[in-house]
Amino acid sequence: MGAREKLTDAMSELLWERGYAATSPRDVMSRAGVGQGSMYHHFTGKHDLAVASLSAVSGTMADEASVLEDVEAGTPLERMKAYLRLPRPGTRGCRIGRMTQDPQSVTDPDLARIVQGAFATMLGRWEDAIAAAVAAGELPGTVVPADLARTLSAIIQGGYVLARAEGDQAPMDAAIRGAVSLLDATSASVDPSARASRAPRERGDQEEGRS
């Protein structure tokens, strides 16, 4: 791993642990094990490094959410539950969500734009998966994808907050179980005849996605 990667990795970890305001260039260099010359060879300063690091974190978050779009991973409802069940270290908090609590991040246009973009991408993928589940008859037609997407996102973020407040992973796991139960209960309210009539459409969409 080169000096640039060491620096971006170190900054990513420190942003997660402390936030932007409480992280100094000296902290990053110490964590990365590189000198000042390497730091300023690759980055103009703390802000430039934070933008690069947070952008990488945002990309990783988007990659993790790709299961929501992967037709090979099952039906839309199965994909949503698979995403919810991905490992989440509750007591450490969400890498992106924690930035919304940092006093400097929320007022810095560049950092705020990355955070907003990450959540917009996530919500868009949730909305698409929910709309696909409605079309497949897995969720009732009365569901508003944008509303449910924000509800599920809020449950995840709330799970992080509760886990950190209690210093325990259990609240995060309980929140996820609740979100899965919410999807199951909503799905159970679908008229079986509607589900049957829409199933072929979902299979056709999957075949089209593979071609």
Helices and strands as residue ranges (DSSP letters): H 3-17, H 25-32, H 36-42, H 46-64, G 65-68, G 71-73, H 76-84, G 90-92, G 97-101, G 105-107, H 109-135, H 145-166, H 170-188, H 192-210
